[in-house]
C-alpha cells in the first residue's frame, strides 16, 4: 500500500500486469442480519435523507495482499487453481450496514469502481474529468472527485466471480448514468482504499477520445453530481493546492499515483 503525506485515511494499492487477471470472488457466507443498533441508526439516516435505499452491496473481506493462501480460491467457479489472478474476496451485504458507520461499527467496506476518464485536445494535451459530488451523497458532499464512481453491483446468487470485463461493464453503466459518456474499454490500475468512506475502489483508466467530442457529451446526468469539469492533467498541481479541502482524499492520492505531479 502507498500512503501520501498530508492525505489522511487513504492508501493506493497498484494493480500490475504481473499480478494476473483481475477477479472479484464472492464467498458463500450468509449475509449478517441487521442488529437493533443498525436498524435504529438506519431509521435516523433515512429520515434525514429519503434518497437512502438499503440495497445489496459487496463488502470486501480481503484484498490480494491480505488473503491467506488457502482462501484465495474460495467461492470461485469453473477455473483452474493454478491460474494467476489479482483476486478481491468479498461477501454479500447490505447498504444500511455500511451507511450507519461510524456510529455503529459493522466492519462493512464496500467494493466500488472509479473511472479516470482521459481525453486529448487537438494539440495532444491530456485532460481528465472531475465531478463535484451532490450534498446528498453519503460522504464528501460538495467535493470534487475523479469519477464517476459507485458500488459494484451484487450479481445474482449463482454468480460467484466477476472478471475484468464484467466489472468494466458495470463501470460503463455508472459513467453513462452519472456523466452521460460512453466507455467501451479501460484498464484497472489500482485500488483506492478510503477509511473514512469505508470503501475499496477499483480504479480504471479509460480513454474517451478527443476532448472536443467528450466535452460535448459530458454533463452531470443525475443527482449524484452537481457539475462536471475537464481539467488538463498538467494543471492539477495548482488545482490541488488551491482546492485541497474541496477534493476527496482518494482523488488527491490518485493525482500523485498517476504521476501527474510530484508530492
C-alpha positions in Angstrom: 0.0 0.0 0.0 1.1 3.5 -0.8 0.2 6.4 1.5 0.9 10.1 0.7 2.0 12.8 3.1 -0.9 15.1 4.1 -3.6 12.8 2.7 -5.3 11.1 5.6 -7.1 7.8 5.8 -6.2 6.8 2.2 -3.9 4.3 0.6 -3.3 3.2 -3.0 -2.6 -0.4 -4.0 -1.3 -0.7 -7.5 -2.6 -3.4 -9.8 0.2 -4.6 -12.1 0.1 -6.9 -15.1 2.3 -9.3 -13.3 -0.4 -9.8 -10.7 -2.5 -11.7 -13.3 -6.1 -11.2 -14.3 -8.4 -9.0 -12.1 -11.1 -11.1 -10.5 -13.7 -10.5 -7.7 -14.6 -13.7 -5.9 -17.8 -13.9 -3.8 -17.9 -16.0 -0.7 -20.8 -18.3 0.1 -21.2 -16.8 3.6 -24.7 -15.8 4.6 -25.5 -12.1 5.0 -25.2 -10.8 8.5 -28.6 -9.7 9.8 -29.1 -6.2 11.0 -28.8 -5.6 14.7 -31.2 -3.4 16.7 -28.4 -0.7 16.7 -28.1 -0.8 12.9 -31.9 -0.6 12.5 -32.2 2.4 14.8 -29.3 4.3 13.2 -30.6 3.5 9.7 -34.0 4.9 10.5 -32.4 8.2 11.5 -30.4 8.3 8.3 -33.4 7.7 6.1 -35.4 10.4 7.9 -32.6 12.9 7.2 -32.1 11.8 3.5 -35.0 9.9 1.8 -32.7 9.0 -1.1 -31.1 6.3 1.0 -32.0 2.8 0.0 -31.0 -0.4 1.7 -29.9 -2.4 -1.3 -27.4 -5.2 -1.7 -23.7 -4.4 -1.8 -20.5 -6.3 -2.0 -18.3 -5.9 1.1 -14.6 -6.5 1.0 -13.3 -9.4 3.1 -9.7 -9.4 1.8 -7.6 -7.6 -0.8 -5.0 -9.8 -2.6 -2.1 -8.9 -0.3 -4.3 -9.7 2.8 -5.6 -13.1 1.6 -4.3 -16.3 3.2 -3.3 -18.8 0.5 -5.9 -21.3 1.5 -8.7 -18.7 0.9 -7.6 -17.4 -2.4 -10.0 -19.5 -4.4 -13.0 -19.5 -2.0 -16.3 -19.1 -3.9 -14.8 -19.1 -7.4 -16.3 -21.4 -10.0 -15.1 -23.2 -13.1 -11.4 -22.2 -13.2 -8.0 -23.7 -12.5 -6.5 -23.1 -9.1 -3.2 -22.6 -10.9 -4.4 -19.6 -12.8 -2.8 -16.4 -11.5 -5.1 -13.6 -10.6 -5.4 -10.3 -8.7 -8.3 -11.6 -6.5 -10.5 -9.5 -4.3 -12.5 -11.6 -1.9 -16.0 -10.2 -1.0 -19.2 -11.2 0.7 -22.8 -10.1 0.1 -24.0 -7.5 2.5 -26.5 -4.5 2.7 -26.0 -0.8 2.3 -27.6 0.0 5.7 -24.8 -1.8 7.4 -22.3 0.4 5.5 -24.1 3.7 6.0 -24.5 3.5 9.7 -20.8 3.7 10.3 -19.0 5.1 12.2 -21.9 5.5 14.6 -22.4 1.7 14.6 -19.3 -0.4 13.8 -20.2 -3.2 11.4 -16.9 -3.8 9.6 -18.5 -3.4 6.2 -16.2 -2.0 3.5 -17.9 -1.5 0.1 -16.3 -2.6 -3.1 -16.7 0.2 -5.6 -15.4 1.2 -9.0 -14.0 4.6 -10.1 -13.4 5.8 -13.6 -10.5 8.1 -14.5 -11.7 9.5 -17.8 -9.0 10.8 -20.1 -9.2 12.8 -23.3 -6.7 14.7 -25.5 -7.2 18.0 -27.2 -6.0 18.9 -30.8 -2.5 19.7 -29.5 -2.2 16.3 -27.7 -2.6 17.8 -24.3 -4.2 15.3 -21.8 -7.3 16.2 -19.8 -9.2 14.4 -17.1 -12.8 14.6 -15.9 -13.7 15.6 -12.4 -17.2 15.7 -10.8 -18.4 17.7 -7.9 -20.5 15.5 -5.6 -24.0 16.4 -4.6 -24.6 17.4 -1.0 -27.0 14.4 -0.8 -24.3 11.8 -1.2 -23.4 9.6 1.8 -19.9 11.2 2.3 -17.9 14.0 0.8 -20.9 16.1 -0.3 -20.0 19.1 -2.4 -16.4 17.9 -3.0 -14.5 17.2 -6.3 -13.5 13.7 -7.3 -12.2 11.6 -10.2 -15.2 9.7 -11.5 -17.9 8.7 -11.9 -17.7 6.1 -9.2 -20.1 3.8 -7.4 -20.6 0.5 -5.6 -20.2 -2.7 -7.6 -23.5 -4.4 -8.2 -24.2 -7.6 -6.3 -24.8 -10.2 -9.1 -27.5 -12.9 -9.0 -26.9 -15.6 -6.3 -25.5 -18.3 -8.7 -22.7 -16.0 -9.7 -19.6 -16.4 -7.6 -17.0 -14.4 -9.5 -16.7 -11.3 -11.7 -13.9 -10.8 -14.2 -12.3 -7.6 -15.6 -14.8 -7.3 -18.4 -17.8 -7.7 -16.1 -16.5 -5.1 -13.7 -15.8 -2.7 -16.6 -19.4 -3.2 -17.9 -20.7 -2.1 -14.5 -18.4 0.9 -14.6 -19.6 1.8 -18.1 -23.2 2.0 -16.7 -22.0 4.3 -13.9 -20.2 6.6 -16.3 -23.2 6.9 -18.6 -25.7 7.3 -15.8 -23.7 10.0 -14.0 -21.8 11.8 -16.7 -23.5 11.0 -20.0 -20.4 9.4 -21.5 -19.9 6.0 -23.2 -16.8 3.9 -22.5 -16.0 0.6 -24.2 -12.6 -0.1 -22.7 -10.4 0.6 -19.7 -7.6 -0.8 -17.6 -7.7 -1.4 -13.9 -4.6 0.2 -12.4 -5.1 0.5 -8.7 -7.3 0.0 -5.6 -8.0 3.2 -3.7 -8.7 2.3 0.0 -10.7 5.0 1.8 -11.0 4.5 5.6 -13.5 7.4 6.0 -15.9 6.2 3.3 -15.2 2.5 4.3 -14.7 1.7 0.6 -12.1 0.0 -1.7 -12.4 1.4 -5.2 -11.1 -0.4 -8.3 -9.7 2.4 -10.4 -9.9 2.1 -14.2 -8.2 4.5 -16.6 -10.4 5.0 -19.6 -9.6 6.8 -22.9 -12.7 8.6 -24.1 -11.1 10.0 -27.3 -11.0 13.7 -28.2 -11.6 16.4 -25.7 -13.9 18.2 -28.2 -16.2 15.2 -28.6 -16.1 14.2 -24.9 -16.8 17.8 -23.7 -19.9 17.9 -26.0 -21.3 14.8 -24.3 -20.2 15.1 -20.6 -22.6 16.5 -18.1 -24.0 16.0 -14.7 -26.5 13.4 -15.7 -28.2 12.6 -12.4 -28.5 13.8 -8.8 -25.1 12.4 -7.7 -23.1 15.2 -9.4 -23.8 18.9 -9.2 -21.4 19.6 -12.1 -18.5 18.0 -14.1 -15.4 19.7 -15.3 -12.5 18.9 -17.6 -9.0 19.8 -16.3 -5.7 19.4 -18.1 -3.6 16.9 -16.2 -0.6 19.4 -16.2 -2.8 21.9 -14.3 -3.8 19.5 -11.5 -1.0 20.6 -9.2 -2.2 24.2 -8.8 -5.9 23.0 -8.7 -4.9 20.6 -5.8 -3.1 23.3 -3.9 -5.9 25.8 -4.3 -8.8 23.4 -3.5 -7.1 20.9 -1.1 -10.1 20.9 1.3 -12.6 20.5 -1.5 -11.1 17.4 -3.2 -11.8 14.0 -1.7 -8.6 12.3 -0.3 -8.6 9.3 -2.7 -8.6 11.6 -5.7 -5.7 13.6 -4.3 -3.8 10.4 -3.8 -4.6 9.3 -7.3 -3.3 12.6 -8.7 0.0 11.5 -7.3 -0.2 7.8 -8.1 -0.8 8.6 -11.7 2.3 10.7 -11.7 0.6 14.0 -12.7 2.7 15.9 -10.3 5.2 15.3 -7.6 4.2 15.3 -3.9 
